[in-house]
Amino acid sequence: MPKSMTIAALTHDLVRKRSIVTVVWDDDAEKRVAVFVPFGCELNAVRAEAEKAVRELSSELATIAVDAPE
């Protein structure tokens, strides 16, 4: 079965002028991630913007090195 996520929150930080969406894995509520979406993102656009942001983050994480302290 394909994994899926659900939008749990949309937050607008008025001071920093940024918006953040929190998504939660449907099969494990302990897994969650917050991603930036365009500031002032409207509810009718939040799904598309969240999906775009999650895919961009996924792409970046796929190539990032993980270092450990020595």
MITORSE-863927 format. One record per residue: residue in three letters; x, y, z of N, C-alpha, C in turn. Coordinates in pm, whole numbers, always signed. Example, Ala and Ser with C-alpha at 12.3 -4.5 7.8 and 13.67 -1.06 7.14 Angstrom:
<sites>
<site aa="ALA" n_c1="+1319" n_c2="-569" n_c3="+780" ca_c1="+1230" ca_c2="-450" ca_c3="+780" c_c1="+1320" c_c2="-330" c_c3="+780"/>
<site aa="SER" n_c1="+1285" n_c2="-225" n_c3="+708" ca_c1="+1367" ca_c2="-106" ca_c3="+714" c_c1="+1290" c_c2="+3" c_c3="+787"/>
</sites>
This chain:
<sites>
<site aa="MET" n_c1="+84" n_c2="-118" n_c3="+0" ca_c1="+0" ca_c2="+0" ca_c3="+0" c_c1="+89" c_c2="+125" c_c3="+0"/>
<site aa="PRO" n_c1="+64" n_c2="+222" n_c3="-85" ca_c1="+145" ca_c2="+343" ca_c3="-88" c_c1="+130" c_c2="+422" c_c3="+40"/>
<site aa="LYS" n_c1="+238" n_c2="+480" n_c3="+82" ca_c1="+235" ca_c2="+565" ca_c3="+201" c_c1="+166" c_c2="+696" c_c3="+166"/>
<site aa="SER" n_c1="+107" n_c2="+758" n_c3="+267" ca_c1="+45" ca_c2="+888" ca_c3="+246" c_c1="+64" c_c2="+972" c_c3="+371"/>
<site aa="MET" n_c1="+43" n_c2="+1102" n_c3="+354" ca_c1="+56" ca_c2="+1197" ca_c3="+463" c_c1="-70" c_c2="+1282" c_c3="+465"/>
<site aa="THR" n_c1="-97" n_c2="+1340" n_c3="+582" ca_c1="-211" ca_c2="+1429" ca_c3="+596" c_c1="-162" c_c2="+1561" c_c3="+655"/>
<site aa="ILE" n_c1="-215" n_c2="+1669" n_c3="+604" ca_c1="-181" ca_c2="+1801" ca_c3="+657" c_c1="-244" c_c2="+1813" c_c3="+795"/>
<site aa="ALA" n_c1="-161" n_c2="+1844" n_c3="+895" ca_c1="-210" ca_c2="+1856" ca_c3="+1032" c_c1="-223" c_c2="+2002" c_c3="+1075"/>
<site aa="ALA" n_c1="-142" n_c2="+2089" n_c3="+1015" ca_c1="-146" ca_c2="+2230" ca_c3="+1058" c_c1="-90" c_c2="+2321" c_c3="+950"/>
<site aa="LEU" n_c1="-144" n_c2="+2440" n_c3="+944" ca_c1="-92" ca_c2="+2548" ca_c3="+861" c_c1="-75" c_c2="+2667" c_c3="+953"/>
<site aa="THR" n_c1="+48" n_c2="+2714" n_c3="+965" ca_c1="+80" ca_c2="+2823" ca_c3="+1057" c_c1="+137" c_c2="+2940" c_c3="+979"/>
<site aa="HIS" n_c1="+91" n_c2="+3060" n_c3="+1011" ca_c1="+145" ca_c2="+3182" ca_c3="+950" c_c1="+222" c_c2="+3258" c_c3="+1057"/>
<site aa="ASP" n_c1="+351" n_c2="+3277" n_c3="+1035" ca_c1="+436" ca_c2="+3355" ca_c3="+1124" c_c1="+436" c_c2="+3498" c_c3="+1070"/>
<site aa="LEU" n_c1="+357" n_c2="+3584" n_c3="+1131" ca_c1="+340" ca_c2="+3720" ca_c3="+1081" c_c1="+465" c_c2="+3805" c_c3="+1100"/>
<site aa="VAL" n_c1="+541" n_c2="+3778" n_c3="+1204" ca_c1="+662" ca_c2="+3855" ca_c3="+1230" c_c1="+770" c_c2="+3824" c_c3="+1126"/>
<site aa="ARG" n_c1="+791" n_c2="+3695" n_c3="+1100" ca_c1="+895" ca_c2="+3654" ca_c3="+1004" c_c1="+843" c_c2="+3644" c_c3="+861"/>
<site aa="LYS" n_c1="+713" n_c2="+3665" n_c3="+845" ca_c1="+649" ca_c2="+3659" ca_c3="+713" c_c1="+679" c_c2="+3527" c_c3="+641"/>
<site aa="ARG" n_c1="+640" n_c2="+3418" n_c3="+707" ca_c1="+654" ca_c2="+3286" ca_c3="+647" c_c1="+538" c_c2="+3198" c_c3="+694"/>
<site aa="SER" n_c1="+509" n_c2="+3099" n_c3="+613" ca_c1="+403" ca_c2="+3004" ca_c3="+648" c_c1="+462" c_c2="+2864" c_c3="+650"/>
<site aa="ILE" n_c1="+413" n_c2="+2783" n_c3="+740" ca_c1="+465" ca_c2="+2648" ca_c3="+761" c_c1="+350" c_c2="+2550" c_c3="+766"/>
<site aa="VAL" n_c1="+366" n_c2="+2440" n_c3="+695" ca_c1="+268" ca_c2="+2331" ca_c3="+697" c_c1="+331" c_c2="+2212" c_c3="+770"/>
<site aa="THR" n_c1="+257" n_c2="+2154" n_c3="+861" ca_c1="+301" ca_c2="+2032" ca_c3="+927" c_c1="+221" c_c2="+1917" c_c3="+868"/>
<site aa="VAL" n_c1="+293" n_c2="+1815" n_c3="+822" ca_c1="+228" ca_c2="+1695" ca_c3="+768" c_c1="+265" c_c2="+1576" c_c3="+854"/>
<site aa="VAL" n_c1="+170" n_c2="+1482" n_c3="+866" ca_c1="+186" ca_c2="+1365" ca_c3="+950" c_c1="+166" c_c2="+1241" c_c3="+864"/>
<site aa="TRP" n_c1="+252" n_c2="+1141" n_c3="+883" ca_c1="+236" ca_c2="+1014" ca_c3="+812" c_c1="+106" c_c2="+949" c_c3="+859"/>
<site aa="ASP" n_c1="+29" n_c2="+897" n_c3="+764" ca_c1="-99" ca_c2="+835" ca_c3="+798" c_c1="-83" c_c2="+704" c_c3="+873"/>
<site aa="ASP" n_c1="+27" n_c2="+633" n_c3="+849" ca_c1="+44" ca_c2="+503" ca_c3="+915" c_c1="+129" c_c2="+511" c_c3="+1041"/>
<site aa="ASP" n_c1="+177" n_c2="+631" n_c3="+1078" ca_c1="+259" ca_c2="+646" ca_c3="+1198" c_c1="+253" c_c2="+792" c_c3="+1243"/>
<site aa="ALA" n_c1="+164" n_c2="+822" n_c3="+1335" ca_c1="+143" ca_c2="+960" ca_c3="+1380" c_c1="+264" c_c2="+1021" c_c3="+1448"/>
<site aa="GLU" n_c1="+362" n_c2="+938" n_c3="+1485" ca_c1="+485" ca_c2="+990" ca_c3="+1545" c_c1="+576" c_c2="+1052" c_c3="+1440"/>
<site aa="LYS" n_c1="+556" n_c2="+1016" n_c3="+1314" ca_c1="+636" ca_c2="+1074" ca_c3="+1206" c_c1="+567" c_c2="+1198" c_c3="+1155"/>
<site aa="ARG" n_c1="+640" n_c2="+1310" n_c3="+1160" ca_c1="+585" ca_c2="+1436" ca_c3="+1112" c_c1="+699" c_c2="+1524" c_c3="+1064"/>
<site aa="VAL" n_c1="+665" n_c2="+1615" n_c3="+977" ca_c1="+764" ca_c2="+1709" ca_c3="+926" c_c1="+694" c_c2="+1842" c_c3="+899"/>
<site aa="ALA" n_c1="+767" n_c2="+1949" n_c3="+921" ca_c1="+715" ca_c2="+2083" ca_c3="+892" c_c1="+795" c_c2="+2140" c_c3="+775"/>
<site aa="VAL" n_c1="+725" n_c2="+2195" n_c3="+678" ca_c1="+789" ca_c2="+2252" ca_c3="+559" c_c1="+734" c_c2="+2392" c_c3="+534"/>
<site aa="PHE" n_c1="+819" n_c2="+2475" n_c3="+474" ca_c1="+777" ca_c2="+2611" ca_c3="+440" c_c1="+694" c_c2="+2609" c_c3="+312"/>
<site aa="VAL" n_c1="+591" n_c2="+2689" n_c3="+311" ca_c1="+509" ca_c2="+2713" ca_c3="+193" c_c1="+505" c_c2="+2864" c_c3="+173"/>
<site aa="PRO" n_c1="+459" n_c2="+2912" n_c3="+58" ca_c1="+456" ca_c2="+3057" ca_c3="+37" c_c1="+379" c_c2="+3129" c_c3="+148"/>
<site aa="PHE" n_c1="+433" n_c2="+3242" n_c3="+191" ca_c1="+372" ca_c2="+3319" ca_c3="+298" c_c1="+227" c_c2="+3356" c_c3="+264"/>
<site aa="GLY" n_c1="+141" n_c2="+3333" n_c3="+361" ca_c1="+0" ca_c2="+3365" ca_c3="+343" c_c1="-75" c_c2="+3262" c_c3="+260"/>
<site aa="CYS" n_c1="-18" n_c2="+3145" n_c3="+245" ca_c1="-79" ca_c2="+3038" ca_c3="+165" c_c1="-226" c_c2="+3020" c_c3="+204"/>
<site aa="GLU" n_c1="-312" n_c2="+3023" n_c3="+106" ca_c1="-456" ca_c2="+3006" ca_c3="+128" c_c1="-489" c_c2="+2858" c_c3="+145"/>
<site aa="LEU" n_c1="-599" n_c2="+2830" n_c3="+212" ca_c1="-639" ca_c2="+2692" ca_c3="+234" c_c1="-664" c_c2="+2616" c_c3="+104"/>
<site aa="ASN" n_c1="-713" n_c2="+2684" n_c3="+2" ca_c1="-742" ca_c2="+2614" ca_c3="-123" c_c1="-614" c_c2="+2577" c_c3="-198"/>
<site aa="ALA" n_c1="-499" n_c2="+2631" n_c3="-159" ca_c1="-373" ca_c2="+2600" ca_c3="-226" c_c1="-278" c_c2="+2520" c_c3="-137"/>
<site aa="VAL" n_c1="-314" n_c2="+2498" n_c3="-12" ca_c1="-220" ca_c2="+2440" ca_c3="+83" c_c1="-179" c_c2="+2297" c_c3="+45"/>
<site aa="ARG" n_c1="-270" n_c2="+2217" n_c3="-7" ca_c1="-236" ca_c2="+2078" ca_c3="-43" c_c1="-128" c_c2="+2075" c_c3="-150"/>
<site aa="ALA" n_c1="-146" n_c2="+2151" n_c3="-256" ca_c1="-49" ca_c2="+2153" ca_c3="-366" c_c1="+84" c_c2="+2210" c_c3="-319"/>
<site aa="GLU" n_c1="+81" n_c2="+2316" n_c3="-240" ca_c1="+204" ca_c2="+2376" ca_c3="-192" c_c1="+277" c_c2="+2284" c_c3="-94"/>
<site aa="ALA" n_c1="+202" n_c2="+2215" n_c3="-9" ca_c1="+264" ca_c2="+2121" ca_c3="+85" c_c1="+329" c_c2="+2005" c_c3="+10"/>
<site aa="GLU" n_c1="+259" n_c2="+1952" n_c3="-88" ca_c1="+315" ca_c2="+1841" ca_c3="-166" c_c1="+442" c_c2="+1885" c_c3="-238"/>
<site aa="LYS" n_c1="+441" n_c2="+2002" n_c3="-295" ca_c1="+559" ca_c2="+2056" ca_c3="-364" c_c1="+676" c_c2="+2070" c_c3="-266"/>
<site aa="ALA" n_c1="+650" n_c2="+2126" n_c3="-148" ca_c1="+755" ca_c2="+2146" ca_c3="-49" c_c1="+810" c_c2="+2013" c_c3="+3"/>
<site aa="VAL" n_c1="+723" n_c2="+1915" n_c3="+25" ca_c1="+769" ca_c2="+1783" ca_c3="+72" c_c1="+855" c_c2="+1716" c_c3="-34"/>
<site aa="ARG" n_c1="+817" n_c2="+1725" n_c3="-160" ca_c1="+896" ca_c2="+1665" ca_c3="-268" c_c1="+1032" c_c2="+1732" c_c3="-281"/>
<site aa="GLU" n_c1="+1036" n_c2="+1866" n_c3="-268" ca_c1="+1164" ca_c2="+1937" ca_c3="-272" c_c1="+1254" c_c2="+1895" c_c3="-157"/>
<site aa="LEU" n_c1="+1197" n_c2="+1883" n_c3="-37" ca_c1="+1274" ca_c2="+1839" ca_c3="+78" c_c1="+1324" c_c2="+1697" c_c3="+58"/>
<site aa="SER" n_c1="+1239" n_c2="+1611" n_c3="+7" ca_c1="+1278" ca_c2="+1472" ca_c3="-18" c_c1="+1394" c_c2="+1464" c_c3="-115"/>
<site aa="SER" n_c1="+1388" n_c2="+1544" n_c3="-219" ca_c1="+1495" ca_c2="+1546" ca_c3="-319" c_c1="+1627" c_c2="+1592" c_c3="-256"/>
<site aa="GLU" n_c1="+1619" n_c2="+1694" n_c3="-172" ca_c1="+1740" ca_c2="+1744" ca_c3="-106" c_c1="+1796" c_c2="+1639" c_c3="-9"/>
<site aa="LEU" n_c1="+1710" n_c2="+1575" n_c3="+68" ca_c1="+1754" ca_c2="+1475" ca_c3="+164" c_c1="+1815" c_c2="+1352" c_c3="+98"/>
<site aa="ALA" n_c1="+1770" n_c2="+1321" n_c3="-23" ca_c1="+1820" ca_c2="+1202" ca_c3="-93" c_c1="+1968" c_c2="+1212" c_c3="-124"/>
<site aa="THR" n_c1="+2023" n_c2="+1333" n_c3="-127" ca_c1="+2163" ca_c2="+1350" ca_c3="-165" c_c1="+2250" c_c2="+1410" c_c3="-53"/>
<site aa="ILE" n_c1="+2191" n_c2="+1433" n_c3="+62" ca_c1="+2266" ca_c2="+1500" ca_c3="+169" c_c1="+2351" c_c2="+1400" c_c3="+247"/>
<site aa="ALA" n_c1="+2469" n_c2="+1446" n_c3="+286" ca_c1="+2557" ca_c2="+1362" ca_c3="+369" c_c1="+2517" c_c2="+1377" c_c3="+516"/>
<site aa="VAL" n_c1="+2523" n_c2="+1269" n_c3="+588" ca_c1="+2496" ca_c2="+1272" ca_c3="+731" c_c1="+2629" c_c2="+1252" c_c3="+803"/>
<site aa="ASP" n_c1="+2670" n_c2="+1351" n_c3="+879" ca_c1="+2796" ca_c2="+1345" ca_c3="+951" c_c1="+2770" c_c2="+1309" c_c3="+1097"/>
<site aa="ALA" n_c1="+2870" n_c2="+1249" n_c3="+1157" ca_c1="+2863" ca_c2="+1217" ca_c3="+1300" c_c1="+2978" c_c2="+1288" c_c3="+1369"/>
<site aa="PRO" n_c1="+2958" n_c2="+1333" n_c3="+1490" ca_c1="+3067" ca_c2="+1398" ca_c3="+1564" c_c1="+3178" c_c2="+1300" c_c3="+1591"/>
<site aa="GLU" n_c1="+3298" n_c2="+1350" n_c3="+1592" ca_c1="+3414" ca_c2="+1262" ca_c3="+1615" c_c1="+3446" c_c2="+1249" c_c3="+1761"/>
</sites>
